[in-house]
Amino acid sequence: PSACALCEGRRRAEAEALRGVPARLADSRTRLIVIPAQDEPAQGIAALRALARAIVPFVRSIAPPKRRSPVRRAGAESSTRVARAIAGGPSTRLLVVGGKGGVGKTTCAATVALAAARADPRRPTLLLSTDPAHSLGDVLGQAIGDVERRVRGAPANLAAREIDAATGWRERCGRYRTAVGRMFDALSARAHAEMAVDRAIVEELFALAPPGMDEITGMLAIIDAVLPERRVGESGLVIVDTAPTGHALRLLAAPGQAKAWVRQFMKVLLNFEASPGFGELASELLELSHGLDRLQRLLTSPRSCGFVVVTRPERLP
């Protein structure tokens, strides 16, 4: 608020960047939320709740309460309006948060998850990080790992997990390679001949897997979380803190590319359909294919999936 040449210069630059945003939005229904700059990073549940309250004036303008709320309940009802405005209605099952590195994706994802969990205590909410450089633990002020765990100090229905996608993909490839080995060992014994060339051709398909297959493994964990037969259930909400923009865009495009790779893999394997070990590997690949189909349907459903873009009021991001 004080007269300062540096601050005034930043205000002018930020205002210019913000003026260009509406023209870049292809969908006129997209809402722009402006959050005041914070002097310190938001870390811990209390700081995230304060950040959620910072956008209440905007939320009131788009979703005003039907009646005046008592002052003592203002915080809770503000969180409810924040969650409904950003996270969508009960049909939303997946909310992806993306943007350039360093703009505050993790902070925003954690804030929305906290508000959404508080707004509907009966709805299981999972905050999931697919970013290899995990920072959920830093923002929440507590250790978060590759096992889903409850967030201390938050509503009981909020859990968090940081997916180790690289390890998950290595484990999946290990199962595939083991199944390939069993299949060709059985074929070699039956044919009384070494099938080294055929085995090498099939194993080469692993090297031809499209980029991002490790991240796909992470996204399939999301499917496990939001499918009706799992614990989170059909009414659950998963909020994803993604890697920076390039990785996130590759991740969103990866299901289609991965399906093409699986189809090619299956096509080659059909040449060995008579092998005793064929069924084990075919079953693994079929499960992967079905998971990719479900993931693609979820990502392309406006009713079930939403995307929040986080940026800063500067030209580059």
Secondary structure, DSSP 8 states (H G I E B T S, - for coil): ----HHHHHHHHHHHHHHHTHHHH-S-TT---------SS---SHHHHHHHHHHTHHHHHHHS--SS---GGGHHHHHHHHHHHHHH-STT--EEEEE-STTSSHHHHHHHHHHHHHHH-TTS-EEEEE--SS--HHHHHTS---SS-EE-TTS-TTEEEEE--HHHHHHHHHHHHHHHHHHHHHHHHHHHTS--HHHHHHHHHHHHT--TTHHHHHHHHHHHHHHSTTSSS-TT-EEEEE---HHHHHHHHHHHHHHHHHHHHHHHHHGGGTTSTTHHHHHHHHHHHHHHHHHHHHHHT-TTTEEEEE---SSS--
